[in-house]
């Protein structure tokens, strides 16, 4: 099983190697970029819900779910985005492919499970050309913050489980602005870079209770306290000869910027749902994020964004016609759907940059031990065309593998 998993991961990595930029959005300029979804294709296909936890799937959003694992689970996911960017006067298109997560989880006892993995947590990627008669400005950015996590979940009782994530965050963000004016021989290039590192933590609780013979109540909550991350900052200013057509650097200076810390925002979520075991589930979730802490963190690079606290709303669920059907494959398929609305907290030109998405997905059974190939599609929108801004309409296609195996099983025969 391990060899098979390594081959699959290698295939996914090779498939997306040419386009590992995770985002193409001018709004990724602000703060530490756009926050990627921390969860599996299964979660994303249900509007991003983190409430549901069972014995065969990884729940990277709520570590309490690891306490319910009964099988070792390998999970890997990737996505491909098609984005249309529109302003009042122009439009453009972009295509992005990325590896979204790679994780492994396993039970170490009947009550304790452990998970570990890596995922891109935020992404920066944009290229904006602003040209007027006699002048031009090119603004580009790339980078992002990655997260390596180790999680432990503990089933306190049959109904209640608790968990904690320890996350090490690392990465860098680079923003470059080149300005050229026709009346001047020389232009300027200004490059700002921040290298980020530090630890964050996330605590979770999951409660499941049978209300009658078939109906089960699901309650879940997470809390991630605000933590300070270290930021090592650099700035380079160059004078460039654009008139020669070569873009030759005439003068180059490095500015000493003080290393700093910024407060990674707190997050608290709470959700509830109802379902029938191995049949259906529907739930809703709300999250509040203290992103107003970004307000004064990136002024050194000319970040003129305003930040309020953010909110996220999700609703979704799944349906399985008959999970143990032997005669009809389609009856064992998991059908998922969901909706989300995110108030990101970012304000640009006094406009709130909000985002919403409608998602659908399929869980296709493969092999033994309830392994799945998971497919997802999301249609969404970010931003607005008001006040000279850009509206992004996106189509996201996602594919993930959730492979189960048994570890720590004593063999009766050699």
MITI-744014 format. One record per residue (C-alpha): residue number from 0; residue in one letter; x, y, z. Coordinates in pm, whole numbers, padded with zeros to 5 digits. Example, Ala and Ser with C-alpha at 12.3 -4.5 7.8 and 13.67 -1.06 7.14 Angstrom:
# MITI-744014
(0,A,(01230,-00450,00780)) (1,S,(01367,-00106,00714)) 
This chain:
# MITI-744014
(0,X,(00000,00000,00000)) (1,X,(00281,00245,00085)) (2,X,(00454,00184,-00250)) (3,X,(00125,00245,-00430)) (4,X,(00077,00572,-00239)) (5,X,(00428,00694,-00330)) (6,X,(00364,00625,-00699)) (7,X,(00034,00815,-00687)) (8,X,(00192,01115,-00513)) (9,X,(00475,01120,-00769)) (10,X,(00219,01119,-01050)) (11,X,(00025,01410,-00900)) (12,X,(00344,01610,-00839)) (13,X,(00467,01558,-01195)) (14,X,(00129,01648,-01339)) (15,X,(00122,01992,-01177)) (16,X,(00495,02068,-01171)) (17,X,(00469,02317,-01458)) (18,X,(00215,02539,-01282)) (19,X,(00258,02534,-00907)) (20,X,(00152,02897,-00861)) (21,X,(-00162,02859,-00651)) (22,X,(-00337,03182,-00739)) (23,X,(-00374,03454,-01001)) (24,X,(-00548,03739,-00823)) (25,X,(-00464,04106,-00769)) (26,X,(-00618,04074,-00422)) (27,X,(-00334,03841,-00322)) (28,X,(-00115,04156,-00306)) (29,X,(-00260,04245,00033)) (30,X,(-00152,04103,00367)) (31,X,(-00002,03756,00335)) (32,X,(-00199,03670,00021)) (33,X,(-00519,03478,-00034)) (34,X,(-00590,03205,00218)) (35,X,(-00619,02860,00062)) (36,X,(-00881,02616,00180)) (37,X,(-00742,02388,00451)) (38,X,(-00932,02070,00390)) (39,X,(-00990,01779,00156)) (40,X,(-01187,01764,-00167)) (41,X,(-01464,01599,00036)) (42,X,(-01488,01902,00269)) (43,X,(-01463,02156,-00014)) (44,X,(-01745,01982,-00207)) (45,X,(-01975,02041,00092)) (46,X,(-01918,02417,00105)) (47,X,(-01609,02380,00324)) (48,X,(-01782,02215,00621)) (49,X,(-01554,02075,00893)) (50,X,(-01830,01933,01114)) (51,X,(-01848,01577,00987)) (52,X,(-01595,01323,01117)) (53,X,(-01594,00946,01069)) (54,X,(-01362,00648,01105)) (55,X,(-01218,00637,00751)) (56,X,(-01152,00998,00638)) (57,X,(-00901,01265,00737)) (58,X,(-01048,01590,00868)) (59,X,(-00766,01845,00843)) (60,X,(-00988,02130,00963)) (61,X,(-01082,01983,01302)) (62,X,(-00815,01767,01475)) (63,X,(-01074,01609,01704)) (64,X,(-01172,01387,01410)) (65,X,(-00845,01193,01433)) (66,X,(-00970,01033,01755)) (67,X,(-01240,00852,01554)) (68,X,(-01008,00694,01295)) (69,X,(-01009,00314,01267)) (70,X,(-00802,00282,00948)) (71,X,(-00482,00439,00824)) (72,X,(-00573,00702,00565)) (73,X,(-00351,00851,00293)) (74,X,(-00490,01163,00126)) (75,X,(-00365,01378,-00160)) (76,X,(-00551,01644,-00356)) (77,X,(-00498,01881,-00647)) (78,X,(-00705,02141,-00829)) (79,X,(-00722,02335,-01154)) (80,X,(-00875,02684,-01166)) (81,X,(-01002,02880,-01465)) (82,X,(-01044,03246,-01375)) (83,X,(-01198,03539,-01563)) (84,X,(-01087,03879,-01433)) (85,X,(-01310,04173,-01526)) (86,X,(-01304,04546,-01465)) (87,X,(-01535,04812,-01608)) (88,X,(-01305,04857,-01907)) (89,X,(-01117,04528,-01967)) (90,X,(-01107,04155,-01902)) (91,X,(-00849,03875,-01896)) (92,X,(-00830,03502,-01830)) (93,X,(-00597,03286,-01622)) (94,X,(-00543,02914,-01558)) (95,X,(-00384,02778,-01242)) (96,X,(-00302,02421,-01130)) (97,X,(-00178,02330,-00783)) (98,X,(-00120,02052,-00534)) (99,X,(-00355,02132,-00245)) (100,X,(-00258,01889,00031)) (101,X,(-00065,01576,00116)) (102,X,(-00140,01399,00443)) (103,X,(-00126,01074,00637)) (104,X,(-00330,00976,00943)) (105,X,(-00350,00659,01148)) (106,X,(-00496,00531,01477)) (107,X,(-00242,00441,01745)) (108,X,(-00508,00297,01978)) (109,X,(-00885,00266,01995)) (110,X,(-00909,00619,02132)) (111,X,(-00612,00809,01986)) (112,X,(-00529,00901,01627)) (113,X,(-00241,01098,01475)) (114,X,(-00218,01296,01152)) (115,X,(00059,01480,00970)) (116,X,(00092,01654,00637)) (117,X,(00177,01963,00437)) (118,X,(-00030,02214,00242)) (119,X,(00003,02563,00091)) (120,X,(-00183,02789,00335)) (121,X,(-00170,03127,00158)) (122,X,(-00075,03220,-00198)) (123,X,(00048,03533,-00377)) (124,X,(00036,03560,-00756)) (125,X,(-00051,03853,-00983)) (126,X,(00074,04062,-01277)) (127,X,(-00088,04402,-01325)) (128,X,(00007,04644,-01605)) (129,X,(-00122,05000,-01567)) (130,X,(-00038,05212,-01870)) (131,X,(-00134,05567,-01959)) (132,X,(-00007,05800,-02228)) (133,X,(00362,05854,-02154)) (134,X,(00394,05621,-01852)) (135,X,(00361,05258,-01750)) (136,X,(00365,05068,-01421)) (137,X,(00405,04691,-01385)) (138,X,(00319,04531,-01051)) (139,X,(00399,04162,-00999)) (140,X,(00393,03928,-00700)) (141,X,(00461,03568,-00614)) (142,X,(00509,03342,-00314)) (143,X,(00301,03216,-00028)) (144,X,(00304,03058,00316)) (145,X,(00314,02681,00361)) (146,X,(00204,02480,00661)) (147,X,(00345,02155,00800)) (148,X,(00114,02009,01064)) (149,X,(00114,01739,01328)) (150,X,(-00225,01656,01479)) (151,X,(-00349,01438,01765)) (152,X,(-00709,01344,01838)) (153,X,(-00848,01169,02146)) (154,X,(-01190,01004,02177)) (155,X,(-01278,01090,02537)) (156,X,(-01604,00895,02511)) (157,X,(-01799,00735,02229)) (158,X,(-01970,01072,02176)) (159,X,(-01697,01328,02252)) (160,X,(-01353,01370,02098)) (161,X,(-01088,01641,02137)) (162,X,(-00785,01731,01929)) (163,X,(-00499,01973,01866)) (164,X,(-00295,02078,01560)) (165,X,(00063,02203,01588)) (166,X,(00151,02392,01270)) (167,X,(00488,02520,01152)) (168,X,(00440,02800,00900)) (169,X,(00709,02908,00654)) (170,X,(00740,03084,00320)) (171,X,(00803,03418,00156)) (172,X,(00622,03691,-00035)) (173,X,(00783,03904,-00305)) (174,X,(00626,04214,-00458)) (175,X,(00788,04409,-00741)) (176,X,(00687,04740,-00901)) (177,X,(00854,04883,-01213)) (178,X,(00772,05239,-01324)) (179,X,(00873,05397,-01656)) (180,X,(00787,05745,-01787)) (181,X,(00842,05850,-02146)) (182,X,(00993,06188,-02057)) (183,X,(01259,06022,-01840)) (184,X,(01550,05810,-01963)) (185,X,(01555,05595,-01653)) (186,X,(01285,05410,-01466)) (187,X,(01277,05246,-01123)) (188,X,(01214,04898,-00988)) (189,X,(01115,04850,-00623)) (190,X,(01121,04495,-00480)) (191,X,(00988,04406,-00134)) (192,X,(01029,04060,00018)) (193,X,(00923,03910,00350)) (194,X,(01037,03570,00478)) (195,X,(00783,03428,00723)) (196,X,(00821,03157,00987)) (197,X,(00660,03056,01314)) (198,X,(00421,02819,01495)) (199,X,(00043,02829,01525)) (200,X,(-00201,02596,01701)) (201,X,(-00558,02485,01645)) (202,X,(-00783,02314,01902)) (203,X,(-01094,02116,01814)) (204,X,(-01391,01940,01968)) (205,X,(-01639,01704,01802)) (206,X,(-01957,01569,01958)) (207,X,(-02188,01307,01803)) (208,X,(-02504,01177,01969)) (209,X,(-02775,00939,01848)) (210,X,(-03114,01107,01886)) (211,X,(-03303,00790,01794)) (212,X,(-03233,00461,01617)) (213,X,(-03128,00631,01291)) (214,X,(-03083,01008,01343)) (215,X,(-02750,01143,01472)) (216,X,(-02666,01493,01595)) (217,X,(-02324,01637,01503)) (218,X,(-02170,01934,01688)) (219,X,(-01820,02069,01629)) (220,X,(-01605,02368,01713)) (221,X,(-01245,02483,01661)) (222,X,(-01034,02759,01812)) (223,X,(-00699,02887,01684)) (224,X,(-00549,03157,01911)) (225,X,(-00370,03458,01761)) (226,X,(00005,03394,01737)) (227,X,(00303,03612,01646)) (228,X,(00499,03504,01337)) (229,X,(00848,03632,01255)) (230,X,(00895,03837,00938)) (231,X,(01242,03902,00796)) (232,X,(01201,04196,00557)) (233,X,(01410,04305,00258)) (234,X,(01383,04594,00013)) (235,X,(01574,04658,-00310)) (236,X,(01553,04972,-00527)) (237,X,(01705,04979,-00875)) (238,X,(01743,05246,-01141)) (239,X,(01684,05088,-01483)) (240,X,(01766,05210,-01835)) (241,X,(01446,05129,-02024)) (242,X,(01531,05357,-02319)) (243,X,(01799,05119,-02447)) (244,X,(01547,04838,-02477)) (245,X,(01760,04608,-02259)) (246,X,(01632,04706,-01916)) (247,X,(01992,04743,-01796)) (248,X,(02034,04819,-01424)) (249,X,(02218,05150,-01367)) (250,X,(02208,05166,-00990)) (251,X,(02114,04914,-00723)) (252,X,(02057,04967,-00353)) (253,X,(01955,04740,-00068)) (254,X,(01771,04906,00218)) (255,X,(01800,04776,00572)) (256,X,(01454,04705,00710)) (257,X,(01395,04600,01065)) (258,X,(01283,04242,01114)) (259,X,(00939,04235,01263)) (260,X,(00656,04024,01389)) (261,X,(00298,04026,01279)) (262,X,(-00002,03876,01449)) (263,X,(-00146,03576,01270)) (264,X,(-00520,03614,01338)) (265,X,(-00729,03407,01571)) (266,X,(-01012,03194,01435)) (267,X,(-01311,03036,01601)) (268,X,(-01570,02817,01428)) (269,X,(-01888,02647,01539)) (270,X,(-02121,02418,01349)) (271,X,(-02405,02170,01378)) (272,X,(-02562,01905,01159)) (273,X,(-02794,01607,01142)) (274,X,(-02751,01281,00959)) (275,X,(-02826,00914,00923)) (276,X,(-02531,00676,00954)) (277,X,(-02387,00582,00612)) (278,X,(-02683,00749,00439)) (279,X,(-02700,01129,00450)) (280,X,(-02578,01437,00634)) (281,X,(-02656,01809,00626)) (282,X,(-02496,02082,00835)) (283,X,(-02413,02452,00870)) (284,X,(-02108,02629,01007)) (285,X,(-01994,02980,01100)) (286,X,(-01637,03102,01153)) (287,X,(-01501,03436,01276)) (288,X,(-01142,03540,01196)) (289,X,(-00957,03829,01362)) (290,X,(-00797,03954,01039)) (291,X,(-00809,04318,01154)) (292,X,(-00469,04236,01312)) (293,X,(-00317,04278,00962)) (294,X,(-00401,04650,00960)) (295,X,(-00053,04779,01051)) (296,X,(00161,04477,00962)) (297,X,(00274,04551,00605)) (298,X,(00296,04929,00576)) (299,X,(00667,04910,00490)) (300,X,(00584,04779,00141)) (301,X,(00305,05028,00070)) (302,X,(00016,04792,00144)) (303,X,(-00278,05032,00144)) (304,X,(-00542,04773,00219)) (305,X,(-00776,04808,00514)) (306,X,(-00865,04508,00727)) (307,X,(-01172,04421,00930)) (308,X,(-01245,04097,01107)) (309,X,(-01360,03828,00864)) (310,X,(-01657,03590,00868)) (311,X,(-01729,03265,00686)) (312,X,(-02065,03093,00638)) (313,X,(-02104,02738,00502)) (314,X,(-02386,02494,00443)) (315,X,(-02367,02153,00280)) (316,X,(-02397,01780,00306)) (317,X,(-02388,01442,00131)) (318,X,(-02613,01155,00027)) (319,X,(-02534,00784,-00029)) (320,X,(-02815,00578,-00188)) (321,X,(-02689,00244,-00044)) (322,X,(-02329,00229,00080)) (323,X,(-02313,-00156,00087)) (324,X,(-02480,-00229,-00247)) (325,X,(-02308,-00508,-00441)) (326,X,(-02526,-00497,-00752)) (327,X,(-02527,-00123,-00835)) (328,X,(-02204,00080,-00827)) (329,X,(-02385,00415,-00852)) (330,X,(-02571,00342,-00530)) (331,X,(-02236,00334,-00346)) (332,X,(-02126,00673,-00483)) (333,X,(-02124,00964,-00236)) (334,X,(-02305,01271,-00376)) (335,X,(-02201,01603,-00217)) (336,X,(-02311,01967,-00247)) (337,X,(-02262,02291,-00058)) (338,X,(-02255,02671,-00053)) (339,X,(-02019,02917,00117)) (340,X,(-02001,03293,00162)) (341,X,(-01682,03460,00288)) (342,X,(-01649,03816,00414)) (343,X,(-01270,03823,00378)) (344,X,(-01220,04134,00592)) (345,X,(-01017,04305,00317)) (346,X,(-01127,04656,00216)) (347,X,(-00990,04820,-00100)) (348,X,(-01105,05166,-00213)) (349,X,(-01367,05143,00062)) (350,X,(-01514,04831,-00101)) (351,X,(-01546,04503,00086)) (352,X,(-01379,04215,-00101)) (353,X,(-01617,03924,-00049)) (354,X,(-01626,03577,-00201)) (355,X,(-01885,03303,-00253)) (356,X,(-01889,02957,-00405)) (357,X,(-02137,02682,-00499)) (358,X,(-01986,02334,-00496)) (359,X,(-02071,01980,-00600)) (360,X,(-01879,01656,-00568)) (361,X,(-01867,01279,-00608)) (362,X,(-01696,01016,-00397)) (363,X,(-01621,00717,-00620)) (364,X,(-01546,00389,-00436)) (365,X,(-01225,00214,-00539)) (366,X,(-01052,-00096,-00407)) (367,X,(-01113,-00218,-00055)) (368,X,(-01146,-00060,00292)) (369,X,(-01381,00215,00165)) (370,X,(-01112,00398,-00036)) (371,X,(-01234,00674,-00271)) (372,X,(-01148,00890,-00566)) (373,X,(-01311,01225,-00490)) (374,X,(-01409,01472,-00760)) (375,X,(-01528,01826,-00697)) (376,X,(-01638,02134,-00889)) (377,X,(-01692,02485,-00755)) (378,X,(-01832,02794,-00924)) (379,X,(-01758,03119,-00747)) (380,X,(-01690,03489,-00749)) (381,X,(-01448,03720,-00568)) (382,X,(-01438,04099,-00551)) (383,X,(-01634,04366,-00740)) (384,X,(-01609,04590,-01045)) (385,X,(-01716,04896,-00843)) (386,X,(-01469,05175,-00755)) (387,X,(-01228,05071,-01031)) (388,X,(-01170,04723,-00887)) (389,X,(-01158,04377,-01043)) (390,X,(-01418,04101,-01023)) (391,X,(-01298,03743,-01048)) (392,X,(-01526,03462,-01166)) (393,X,(-01373,03120,-01120)) (394,X,(-01435,02756,-01199)) (395,X,(-01237,02516,-00979)) (396,X,(-01201,02147,-01061)) (397,X,(-01062,01930,-00781)) (398,X,(-00953,01568,-00757)) (399,X,(-00840,01382,-00447)) (400,X,(-00751,01033,-00337)) (401,X,(-00850,00895,00001)) (402,X,(-00686,00552,00043)) (403,X,(-00740,00335,00350)) (404,X,(-00526,00054,00491)) (405,X,(-00481,-00133,00818)) (406,X,(-00168,-00074,01023)) (407,X,(-00056,-00231,01348)) (408,X,(-00255,-00547,01276)) (409,X,(-00096,-00865,01408)) (410,X,(-00093,-01127,01133)) (411,X,(-00215,-01475,01226)) (412,X,(-00026,-01643,00944)) (413,X,(00312,-01572,00784)) 
